[in-house]
Amino acid sequence: MWHNYINATSIDEVIRVLAEKRDRARVVAGATDLILELERGVRKGVDTLIDVTRIPSLNQITIDEDEGIHLGALVTHNDCAASKLIRTRAYPLARAAWEVGAPQIRNRGTIAGNVITASPANDTITPLMALGAKVTLVSARGARVVPFKKFYLGVRKTVMEPDEMLVDISFPAMSKSQHGTFVKLALRRAQAISLVNVAIILDLKGETVRSASITLGAVTPIIVHATKAEKFLIGKKLNEKNIDQAAELAAKSAKPIDDVRGSANYRSEMVRVITRRGLTAIRDGKEEAGMPKKPVLLSSALNGNGQLQDPVYFPRNNIETTINGRKYTFASGHEKTLLRLLREEGMLIGTKEGCAEGECGACTVFLDGQAVMSCLVPAPRAHKAEIVTIEGLADGEKLNPVQEKFIEYNAVQCGYCIPGFIMSGAKLLQEKPNPTRNEIEQAITGNLCRCTGYYKIVQAIEEASKV
């Protein structure tokens, strides 16, 4: 899929390579979108990937003296969902981040990557637009700051030049008088792309709206403001009549298409429904209903990213890594995914390929302490990293408690998806030794079983937590 791969250690190194390679290079962080784009031919002519996950300080969430929140280019969806700052001062973004994919995807996928991919169905763009976000782009020519409203040109199109790197996303923190939420409608509760979504931020004085920001996703080529609904609400109370009228006006801002997932008429009607739902939740003080206070992350080492002292170029260098406590050196496989490296070079075939697009979870492994979908991780990211596969979960001859309970409670069916389920369950118990049933269900939202139901699987993990 690519020929050259660089584990960069500084922004200067990244922009130097981008200036040289331009359209033939892409910056990679989570890679959850990029690998699929390369496989499907969406990004043509790319022969070099520049991995920025080892650059210090890019994974920080901060607030400055002017009450501006900053997200570094490596801030992941799970970082946002778990951040106290984001949850209290930018709640719609925290909610949207938590709604993305599954824990394994959220551990790798970055907010910056979501922004750059520029799909109108990408969940986090909608609240960032509502928050008035802007991005900082750097290149060998200098830096420039671009507001979101000028950043997007169309579906998967932005103003970014081939030699630019996004290093910061910033937006004003919500004030005490501002209240907001994010509502998503999809075809299932997890691992689903938005049919439509809405982000709402209202500045309230008592029961009266002083200002409103309502943005809609997946209904036009770019994320749009429902400007007529925003203007209508100013100076009005959030009563049933005004909420209904604002929702109607929001629906008129949508210009959706017909496709296999839903008709244009259905999407327009659902814009009305979810806008009404969001406004009602804010009025009733229930905008955070359904969002867990401590979401399952499937991580015991947030942002553990195996720092490097100097950049490493592949195939010039071998991939040197640690898998299940054993040192490995791979002279080949740098052009593959981590899943294929483990199976084809490492001969560790317990990790399965079920979909190769981050949907089924059969390829779940631990990378630097985080559960990830190995089909969406470039193999060179394994360099100097710590990896655990299903083969390394047992302690010698003694099985992991999750493995034992899967056998005892007959949770093993055809067996194909089971390694992924066991890895998710084991990481959950590292993170939360006494999980609730809801937390167990959260933990396996990224794992699909094609044989039957999930009751025995949930029960096995539940019983393992009691060991």
WOLIN-V130972 format. One record per helix or strand of 3 or more residues. SS is the DSSP state (H for helix, E for strand). FROM is the first residue (numbers start at 1). TO is the last residue. If there is no record, write none. Layout:
SS/FROM/TO + SS/FROM/TO
This chain:
E/4/7 + H/11/24 + E/25/28 + H/34/39 + E/48/51 + E/61/63 + E/68/72 + H/77/82 + H/84/89 + H/91/99 + H/103/108 + H/111/117 + H/123/130 + E/134/139 + E/142/147 + H/148/151 + E/152/154 + E/165/172 + E/178/186 + E/194/205 + E/208/217 + H/227/233 + H/240/253 + H/264/283 + E/312/314 + E/319/323 + E/326/330 + H/338/345 + E/364/367 + E/370/373 + H/374/376 + H/379/382 + E/386/388 + H/390/392 + H/401/408 + H/418/431 + H/437/443 + H/455/464
